C-alpha cells in the first residue's frame, strides 16, 4: 500500500445502501426511500444479522437516508482523490 493511503479513514457501505442512494437521487418517491430505510433498519437490528456482521468486523451505525447520502458523497470525493493520486487508469 502506498503511504498516502494510510491517512485515509476507510468506510464501507453495503450494496443495499448504495442501491438506496442511487434511486433516491433519481427521483424515487420519498415514501419508497422511507420504506427501504425502515426495512434496512429492521434487518440490521435483528440479532442474527447484527451478530453475523459484528463477527465479521463491521461497526453498525444507524442514520437517516439523508445522513447516508452525505456519507456517500464524502466517500465518493475521498476515493476520487485516492484514485487520482494513485495514477490508476482504465484500459
Secondary structure, 3 states (H helix, E strand, C coil): CCHHHHHCCCCCCCHHHHHHHHHHHCCCCHHHHHHHHHHHHHHHHCHHHHHHHHHCCCCCCCCCHHHHHHHHHHHHHHHHHHHHHHCCCCC
